[in-house]
Amino acid sequence: MYVTTEPAILYFGTPVVLISTVNEDGSHNLAPMSSVFWLGWRCLIGLSSVSKTTHNIIRTGQCVLNLPSSEQAAMVDRLALTTGSDPVPQGKLARGYRHQKEKFALAGFTPAPSQTVNPPRALQCPVQMEAVVEATHEMAQNDEVLRGRIVTFELRVQRVHADRSILMDGHANRIDPDKWRPLIMSFQKFYRLEPAQAHGSTLASIPEALYRSPDVDRARVA
């Protein structure tokens, strides 16, 4: 039986991303989020307009998207209710956020140099993607109450770093979904994927190479 319901949020489950950016003084910020979806070597992310990460991305046009594994949930959780903004924005203050400057150290991640952008990679994350901004869009522009609160970015990936342990055997350019265990957030809680496929996939009969984007070739010269 179905009922009409009004959940306050609709976060049914997406991978956690740790976004690293560069602050005005050259220090590094690291922020968890899960409002993301991917298309080829591009993705769309949604962030609060008052977020330090948002300000850094708008100012520099760069970031690194670090994907933690489900085994790193405790490390990610150390970043909860922290912000690189000082003073803390009123909206975050009301939710219990506190200012934290050294986020890499707090979570236990090691900043590592990137190859094509200035923000560092989070070395312990099994996947790290260097990205640049292609477009920016403010959501809810037709709503006087919500206008200006959320910003979405179209990001183009320029470099992908992956731990060898999650690569498919015999393939240098394929992630093995049977080895990769992303950290999933669903309605503000952490989850992991089951260790086996739920069902055989007809879509998987299509070679991944047929989805290859021209962005891959473009990234080689970045």
N, C-alpha and C positions, 0 to 999 in steps of 0.2 A: 504494500500500500504506500502511495506517495502522499506527501503533504507539501503545501506551499511553505517555504521557509525563507528567512532573511538573515543569513550569516553576515556578521560584520565584515568579514574578509573572505576572499575566494582563493586562498592559497592551497590548492588541491595537491600540490607536490611538484617541486622543481629542484634542480641541483643547486647547492650552495656555491657561491662564488666569492672569493676573497679578492677585492679590487685594491691594487696598490697604485698610489699616485704620489706626486711630489708636491709638498707644501711650498708656500712662498719663500720660506727661509732655506729651502733645499733639503729639509728633513723629509721623512717618508711617512705616508699614512697608509693604513691597511684596514679595510672595512668589509664586513660580511654582508651579503645580500643574496636574494634568490629570485628576484623579478627579472627573468631573462628567458629569451628563446633564441634558437640558432637557425640560420639558413646559410648553408655552405660555409664559407670562411667569414661570415658576417653574423652579428647578433644584435639584438635590441635589448637594452637594459633600462629599467625604470628606477629612479632615485628621487628622494625628497629634495626639493629645491634648496633647502637650508643645510643639506649635508655638506660636510667638508670635502667629501669625495666629489660631489657635484661641482663645487666651486673649483676644485683642482682640475677636473676634466675640462670644464669650460675654459679655464685660463690656459692650460697647456695643450689640450687636444690629444692627450695620451693617457694610457693606463696599461696595467697588466691584469689579466683575468686569470687568477690562480684557482684551480679546482682541487679542494681537499678530498681525501678519501673518507669513507665512513669511519675508519679507525682514528681519524683526527678530530672527531666531534668535540672532545673535551678541549682541545686547543682552540677551536673556533669559538666555543662557548665562552672562553675568557674575554672575548671581544664584545660580548653582549652588553648592551646598555653603556657603551663607551662611544665617545665622539672626539674627532680631532678638532672640532670647533671650540674656540675660546673667545668670548663666553659661550656657554651651552645655550642653543636656541630655546626659547620658551616652550615650544611644543615638545622638544625632547626632554627638557627639564621636568615637565609635568609627568613624563613617563618614567622618570628615574634615571635618566642618562647622566653620566659624569664625563668631564674632560679627561682625555688620556693622550699624552704626547707620544710615548714610545710604544706603539701598538705591536710592532714586530716582536719586541722583547717581551711584552705582556703575554702574548699568545704562545711564544716559544718558536716562532718562525725566523729563519735566517734570510736577510735580504741578500740577493745575488744580482750582479749586473745583468742588464738586458742587452740585447744586440742591436735593436732598432729604435728603442724608445728610452727615455730617461728614468721612468719609474722602475724600481727593482722587482725581480721575481721573488716569490716566496719559495725558497729552495726545497723545503720538505713536501710541498704539494706535488702529487704525481703528474699533474698537467699544469703548464704555465703558458699563457698566450699573450704575446705582446700585441697591442692594438692601438689604432688611431681613430679619431672621430671623423665620420663621414657626414653626419647630419644630426641636428638637435631639434627636438620638438617638445613644446610645453603642452601637457595634457589638459583636458577640460577647459579649453579656452572659451567655450560658450556658457560656462557656469560661473556666476559671479562669486560663489562661495569657494569653489575648488580651484579656480583659475590661479596659476602661479605656484601651486603647491608641489606638483610632480613634474619632473623633467625626464624625457626619454632620449637615449642616445643610440644612434646607429653606429656600431663600431666595426671596423675592418681589421681582421687579424693579419699581422705581418710576420709572425714567427710563432711556431708551436714547439714547445719543449715537453717531451713525455718520458717518464721513467721507462726504461727498457722492460721492466717487469710486466707492463700492461700492453706491450705490443704483441700482435698476433705472430705466432711462430712462422718464420719464413717470410715475413712481410715487414719491411722497414717503415712503411707508411700507412699501417692500419692498426687502430686500437682494437684490442680484443675485448668485446663486451663481457666475455666469461671471466676475464681477469680484472677488469676495471670495476671498482666498487665505489661509485660516487656517494657523497654525503647528500641526502635528500632532506629538504625541509617541507613539511606539510602542516599547515595551520600552526606555525611557530614551533613545531617540535621536530627533532632530528630522527631520521629513519635511514635504513640501508636497504639496498636491493636484495632480493632473494638470490641465492647462489646458482640458480638454474633458470632457464627460460620458462615462462609461463605456458608457452605454446609455440609450435613451429611457425615461422613467419614466411608467408609467400612473398612479401616485399623484399625479403633478404635474398631472393633469387636474382635480383637486379644487381649487377656489379657496382660496387661503390664508385669506381672510376667514372661511371656515366654521370655522376653528380658533380664531378670535379669542376670547380669554378675557375674562371680566368684570374681571380684574386690570388690563387696559389702561385701562378707564374709571376704575377705582379709583386708578390711578397719576396720572391727570390732576389730582387734587385733593391729591396728596401734597405 
